[in-house]
Amino acid sequence: MKKISRRAFNTTMSLGMGMMVNSTKSCSSQSKLGEKVGNENKLGIALVGLGRYSEFQLAPSLLETEHCYLAGIVTGTPEKEKLWAEKYGLKQESIYNYENFDSIKDNDEIDVVYVVLPNSMHADFCIRAAQAGKHVICEKPMAVSVEECDAIIEACKQANVKLSVGYRLHSEPYTQEVMRIVKEKTFGEVRFVSADAAYNSRGNPGQWRLDKALSGGGALMNMGVYSIQSAIYGSGQNPVSVSAQEFSTRPDYFKDTDETISAQFEFPNGAVGNIFTSHNVGINRLFSSFDKGWVELNPANNYGPLKGRLSNGEVLEFPHKRQQALQMDDFSKHILQGTTNLVPGEMGKRDMIIVEAIYQSIKEGGKKIELDLGMMGIV
Ligand code: NAD
């Protein structure tokens, strides 16, 4: 964020959220790509790793955000530097590679570093971003072990910077409506939740997602964290136990990582849940059943618009906006205005505890693994 005077900053802060939105809106008029003007009150975000998610989701979303903008990039591919600089009007001094990344600490225009690299690289870059004094968004899954999640959380705490995980659905209106129904017990007590997140992978067998050293695991680390997330916000509780099974039908393709996993959760109120994830079949659904009704999202976790219906015949309908824009604006508001961090680091760590318990259960032939998560990560 460009430096603004303390007086102007205080005035802006005292305007409150509604006024703030209006004031940033009015000064963020945009003539065309790369000529964005009026970023004075916005946080500058640097994307680390310019793969598909950055190129097709995060960067375009940053043209729609009201409280943050694309201020820098970190890439290992020199050809992307010029392309991105031209497309997004980036300054040369805000373009980094993986070697000189740490000098980002001297760049006042970058407030937030968003790590969008293969999973096993998240911890290193998130920790270095925190040490550079930048707020951090870490893509999902947060890391490849609970130990690494702890290290990221500690680094952010030591540096006194904010931390979030790229779980975009917490800012998404259909998902938020499910959370509201669960919380307000619109249909009574939850009794069962089913959460499926899976896609059919037929692409390059050399891709990093199928290489455990880079991905940390297969379907469970990729889509499985969405099932875990859905089961938790679809029930409003953390599981107290998990039992899991793994299935393999294409071992020649999935040589190094899990193909299909199913797991059963028990929740503190006695509800049960089933999650399913796979790299061999397409499913994208959340179903929560309560004493007096049910809610279903299908699709439940793609980029939207999602679709939802209730047992009383109601069909959910919300206006569509890029989920990633909503997500990055929510985190920016947390930093700028002190609103709730919808996806704190503890939530990413909690999910990794569950991932590790699922792998342990599979290793032990489906044994029930007890969990002691309390309210960890529930916002
Ligand atoms: P991708 O393969 O398209 O891009 C990966 C990027 O990392 C590329 O720019 C690549 O050059 C770079 N990279 C650096 N070192 C690498 C190495 N050793 N091997 C491979 N690539 C290397 O992947 P993606 O789909 O952009 O995913 C990146 C991260 O974003 C992952 O953690 C993924 O889980 C996450 N993601 C999240 C969502 C979401 O909806 N929240 C969606 C897609 C991806």
Residues whose N, C-alpha, C, O or C-beta is under 5 A from the ligand:
A	BS01	NAD	G49 L50 G51 R52 Y53 S54 V116 L117 P118 N119 E139 K140 P141 G166 W208
